[in-house]
Amino acid sequence: MVRIDDLGLFTRSAALGSFTAAALEADLLPGQVAAAIKRLERELDVRLFARTTRSLRLTAEGEQYLPTAHSVLEALKQGKENLRGENTPLRGVLQVAAPSDLGRNVLLPWLSEFRRQHPQLTLRLVLSDQIADLFRDPVDVAIRYGSNADANYVALPLAPGNRRVLVASPQYIERHGQPSTPQELSAHPCLLYLQNGRVFDKWSLGEQTIQVSGPLFSDDADVVRRWAVEGEGIACKSWLDVSADVKAGRLVVLLPDHPGSASPLSMVCPHRKQISPAVSQLYTWLSSQFSALERV
């Protein structure tokens, strides 16, 4: 008979590409994970992984079986949640992925407060400007900017009216002045970062798209915000990322008559079956917090 724990170790090994990583996550020895996979392979009479000394990958049979394993584990999880009822305290592990800047400077205190309200819940926060693969990465939900047009995901709106804005520090403006038209950005150092794997150097302002450049670039959007606060140049950032800096006077919004492109924020999960009580309550909590931050 297939063991549920073996199924879990199979899915995590497939996602992480390593028995050692799966063992570390589960607080087991690598040999215990390898033994669980061998036990599962004997039960199914197939080989699930192709192993070498340097790599681990799913076989064709492993690829075919992986969705079934996920479905079984999700069904068991959902059944357990249903038995607990709506008023039962949240338990278990909730894994959330978020962009670096938003995660550090906006979400962090909110998630800390949410966890304090649910002390039996374990919260894991993964920060990266790379888009998480919800079917492979160890996350339950992701907080994402963009339209989320992918029909494979369920997108729950958090800040649908959010937009990008141009910002610079008062010190920068005092030294270099500020542009009066989008075209004048070519005379200013612009702060660049990666967006969806590409350098974000084409800024949409009103009905215009302006090619910009600058001497500073980072793969971490939070670094760009910090450079802007330090007076190193002009940044084009989500209002949610810079609203606190603007309100505190650390940054100034430039060219307000040329609004930046829409940048709606959503909570994304693979399918509605994965909207557990913890996910549902987190969504309600974050929605109420973001409603106060959206620009009027």
C-alpha positions as CSV (number, residue, x, y, z in Angstrom):
1,M,0.0,0.0,0.0
2,V,1.2,3.5,-0.9
3,R,2.2,5.5,2.2
4,I,1.1,9.2,2.3
5,D,4.4,10.3,3.7
6,D,6.2,8.7,0.8
7,L,3.9,10.6,-1.7
8,G,4.8,13.9,0.1
9,L,8.5,13.2,-0.2
10,F,8.1,12.2,-3.8
11,T,6.4,15.5,-4.7
12,R,9.0,17.6,-2.7
13,S,11.9,15.7,-4.2
14,A,10.5,16.4,-7.7
15,A,10.0,20.1,-6.9
16,L,13.4,20.6,-5.3
17,G,15.3,18.3,-7.7
18,S,17.2,16.8,-4.8
19,F,16.7,14.1,-2.1
20,T,19.0,16.0,0.2
21,A,17.0,19.3,-0.2
22,A,13.7,17.3,0.4
23,A,15.3,15.7,3.5
24,L,16.4,19.0,4.9
25,E,13.0,20.5,4.5
26,A,11.3,17.5,6.2
27,D,14.0,17.2,8.9
28,L,15.1,13.8,7.7
29,L,18.3,12.1,6.6
30,P,18.8,11.9,2.8
31,G,18.9,8.1,3.1
32,Q,15.4,8.2,4.6
33,V,14.1,10.1,1.6
34,A,15.8,7.8,-0.8
35,A,14.4,4.8,1.0
36,A,10.8,6.3,0.8
37,I,11.2,6.8,-3.0
38,K,12.4,3.2,-3.4
39,R,9.5,2.0,-1.4
40,L,7.1,4.0,-3.5
41,E,8.7,2.7,-6.7
42,R,8.4,-0.9,-5.6
43,E,4.7,-0.3,-4.7
44,L,4.0,1.2,-8.2
45,D,6.4,-1.1,-10.0
46,V,7.9,1.8,-12.0
47,R,11.0,3.9,-11.7
48,L,10.1,7.5,-10.8
49,F,13.5,9.2,-10.9
50,A,16.6,8.9,-13.1
51,R,19.5,9.4,-10.7
52,T,23.1,10.2,-11.3
53,T,25.8,11.4,-8.8
54,R,25.1,15.0,-9.9
55,S,21.5,15.2,-10.9
56,L,18.0,14.0,-10.2
57,R,15.2,14.2,-12.7
58,L,11.8,12.6,-13.1
59,T,11.4,9.7,-15.6
60,A,8.5,9.7,-18.0
61,E,6.6,7.6,-15.5
62,G,7.4,10.0,-12.7
63,E,6.2,12.9,-14.8
64,Q,3.0,11.0,-15.5
65,Y,2.4,10.1,-11.8
66,L,3.3,13.5,-10.3
67,P,-0.2,15.2,-10.9
68,T,-1.9,12.2,-9.3
69,A,0.3,12.4,-6.2
70,H,-0.4,16.2,-5.9
71,S,-4.2,15.5,-6.3
72,V,-4.1,12.8,-3.6
73,L,-2.2,15.0,-1.1
74,E,-4.5,18.0,-1.9
75,A,-7.6,16.0,-1.4
76,L,-6.4,14.7,2.0
77,K,-5.5,18.3,3.0
78,Q,-8.8,19.6,2.0
79,G,-10.7,16.9,3.8
80,K,-8.8,17.6,6.9
81,E,-9.6,21.3,6.6
82,N,-13.3,20.6,6.1
83,L,-13.5,18.5,9.3
84,R,-12.0,21.4,11.3
85,G,-14.8,23.8,10.5
86,E,-14.6,27.6,9.9
87,N,-14.2,28.5,13.6
88,T,-11.3,26.1,14.2
89,P,-7.9,27.9,14.8
90,L,-5.6,27.9,11.7
91,R,-2.9,25.3,11.8
92,G,-0.2,23.9,9.6
93,V,2.2,25.7,7.2
94,L,1.3,28.5,4.9
95,Q,4.0,29.4,2.3
96,V,3.7,32.7,0.6
97,A,5.9,34.1,-2.3
98,A,6.1,37.9,-2.9
99,P,8.3,40.4,-4.8
100,S,11.3,41.6,-2.8
101,D,10.4,45.3,-2.3
102,L,6.7,44.7,-1.5
103,G,7.6,41.8,0.7
104,R,10.2,43.6,2.8
105,N,8.6,47.0,3.2
106,V,4.9,46.4,3.0
107,L,3.9,42.8,3.6
108,L,6.4,41.9,6.3
109,P,4.7,43.7,9.2
110,W,1.2,42.7,8.0
111,L,2.2,39.0,7.8
112,S,3.8,39.2,11.2
113,E,0.5,40.6,12.6
114,F,-1.5,37.9,10.8
115,R,0.7,35.2,12.3
116,R,0.3,36.7,15.8
117,Q,-3.5,36.5,15.3
118,H,-3.1,32.8,14.4
119,P,-0.4,31.5,16.7
120,Q,-0.8,27.8,15.7
121,L,0.0,28.7,12.0
122,T,3.5,28.4,10.6
123,L,4.2,31.1,8.0
124,R,7.0,30.9,5.4
125,L,7.7,33.9,3.3
126,V,9.7,33.6,0.1
127,L,11.0,36.9,-1.4
128,S,12.1,37.1,-5.0
129,D,11.6,39.2,-8.1
130,Q,11.4,36.0,-10.2
131,I,8.0,34.6,-10.8
132,A,7.3,31.6,-8.6
133,D,6.2,28.4,-10.3
134,L,3.2,27.4,-8.1
135,F,3.2,23.9,-9.4
136,R,6.9,23.2,-8.6
137,D,8.1,25.8,-6.0
138,P,7.4,25.2,-2.3
139,V,4.7,27.9,-2.0
140,D,1.0,27.8,-1.6
141,V,0.1,31.3,-2.9
142,A,2.0,34.1,-4.5
143,I,1.5,37.9,-4.4
144,R,2.0,39.1,-7.9
145,Y,1.9,42.3,-10.0
146,G,0.3,42.2,-13.4
147,S,-2.9,41.2,-15.2
148,N,-2.5,37.4,-14.4
149,A,-4.0,36.4,-17.7
150,D,-2.9,32.8,-17.3
151,A,-6.0,30.7,-17.2
152,N,-4.2,28.0,-15.2
153,Y,-4.2,30.2,-12.1
154,V,-6.8,31.7,-9.8
155,A,-6.1,35.4,-9.2
156,L,-7.8,37.1,-6.2
157,P,-7.5,41.0,-6.6
158,L,-5.7,42.8,-3.8
159,A,-5.0,46.2,-5.3
160,P,-6.6,46.3,-8.7
161,G,-6.2,50.1,-9.2
162,N,-2.5,50.2,-8.4
163,R,-0.2,52.0,-10.9
164,R,3.5,52.8,-11.4
165,V,4.8,56.3,-10.6
166,L,8.0,58.2,-11.3
167,V,9.8,59.1,-8.1
168,A,13.1,60.9,-7.1
169,S,14.4,62.2,-3.7
170,P,14.2,65.9,-2.8
171,Q,18.0,65.8,-2.7
172,Y,18.2,64.6,-6.3
173,I,15.7,67.2,-7.5
174,E,17.7,70.0,-5.7
175,R,20.9,68.9,-7.5
176,H,19.6,67.9,-10.9
177,G,16.1,69.4,-11.3
178,Q,13.2,67.4,-12.5
179,P,11.8,66.5,-15.9
180,S,8.9,68.5,-17.2
181,T,8.1,66.1,-20.0
182,P,8.7,62.3,-20.4
183,Q,11.2,63.0,-23.2
184,E,13.5,64.9,-20.7
185,L,14.1,61.6,-18.9
186,S,16.9,61.0,-21.4
187,A,18.9,63.7,-19.6
188,H,18.5,62.0,-16.2
189,P,20.1,58.8,-14.7
190,C,17.2,56.3,-14.4
191,L,17.4,53.4,-12.0
192,L,16.9,50.0,-13.7
193,Y,16.0,46.5,-12.5
194,L,14.7,43.2,-13.9
195,Q,11.0,42.7,-14.6
196,N,9.8,39.3,-15.7
197,G,13.4,38.4,-16.5
198,R,14.1,41.5,-18.7
199,V,15.6,44.9,-17.9
200,F,12.7,47.3,-17.2
201,D,14.0,50.2,-19.4
202,K,10.9,51.1,-21.4
203,W,8.6,53.2,-19.2
204,S,5.0,53.8,-20.1
205,L,3.9,57.3,-19.1
206,G,0.4,58.3,-20.3
207,E,0.2,57.3,-23.9
208,Q,3.9,57.4,-24.4
209,T,6.6,54.7,-24.0
210,I,10.0,56.2,-23.2
211,Q,13.3,54.3,-23.5
212,V,15.5,55.2,-20.5
213,S,19.0,54.4,-19.4
214,G,21.2,54.9,-16.3
215,P,24.5,53.7,-14.7
216,L,22.9,51.7,-11.9
217,F,21.1,48.4,-12.3
218,S,20.0,45.6,-9.9
219,D,18.2,42.4,-10.0
220,D,16.5,43.4,-6.7
221,A,13.8,46.0,-7.0
222,D,14.2,47.0,-3.4
223,V,17.7,48.1,-4.1
224,V,16.4,50.4,-6.8
225,R,14.0,52.0,-4.3
226,R,16.8,52.5,-1.9
227,W,19.0,54.1,-4.6
228,A,16.1,56.5,-5.3
229,V,15.8,57.4,-1.7
230,E,19.6,58.1,-1.6
231,G,19.3,60.5,-4.5
232,E,21.0,58.3,-7.1
233,G,18.4,58.9,-9.9
234,I,14.8,58.5,-11.0
235,A,12.9,55.3,-10.5
236,C,9.6,54.0,-12.0
237,K,8.0,52.0,-9.2
238,S,4.7,50.6,-8.1
239,W,2.8,53.1,-5.9
240,L,2.5,50.4,-3.3
241,D,6.3,50.1,-3.1
242,V,6.9,53.8,-2.6
243,S,3.8,55.2,-1.0
244,A,5.4,55.2,2.5
245,D,8.5,57.0,1.2
246,V,6.3,59.6,-0.6
247,K,4.2,60.2,2.5
248,A,7.3,60.6,4.6
249,G,8.9,63.0,2.2
250,R,11.8,60.7,1.3
251,L,10.6,60.6,-2.4
252,V,8.6,63.0,-4.6
253,V,6.2,61.9,-7.4
254,L,7.4,63.3,-10.8
255,L,5.3,64.1,-13.9
256,P,1.9,63.4,-12.1
257,D,0.1,64.5,-15.3
258,H,1.6,61.5,-17.1
259,P,0.4,58.4,-15.1
260,G,2.5,55.3,-15.2
261,S,1.2,52.0,-16.5
262,A,-1.3,49.9,-14.5
263,S,0.2,47.5,-12.1
264,P,-2.6,45.6,-10.4
265,L,-1.7,43.3,-7.5
266,S,-3.3,39.9,-6.9
267,M,-3.0,36.9,-4.7
268,V,-2.5,33.9,-7.0
269,C,-3.0,30.2,-6.4
270,P,-3.1,27.2,-8.8
271,H,-6.8,26.3,-8.4
272,R,-9.8,27.0,-6.2
273,K,-9.4,23.8,-4.3
274,Q,-6.2,25.2,-2.8
275,I,-8.0,28.2,-1.3
276,S,-7.8,26.7,2.3
277,P,-9.2,28.5,5.3
278,A,-5.6,30.0,5.9
279,V,-5.4,31.3,2.4
280,S,-9.0,32.7,2.6
281,Q,-8.3,34.5,5.8
282,L,-5.0,35.8,4.7
283,Y,-6.6,37.2,1.5
284,T,-9.3,39.0,3.6
285,W,-6.6,40.4,5.9
286,L,-4.4,41.6,3.1
287,S,-7.3,43.1,1.1
288,S,-8.3,45.3,4.0
289,Q,-4.7,46.5,4.5
290,F,-4.1,47.3,0.8
291,S,-7.3,49.2,0.5
292,A,-5.8,51.9,2.7
293,L,-2.6,52.1,0.5
294,E,-4.1,52.4,-2.9
295,R,-3.6,55.9,-4.3
296,V,-6.6,58.2,-4.4
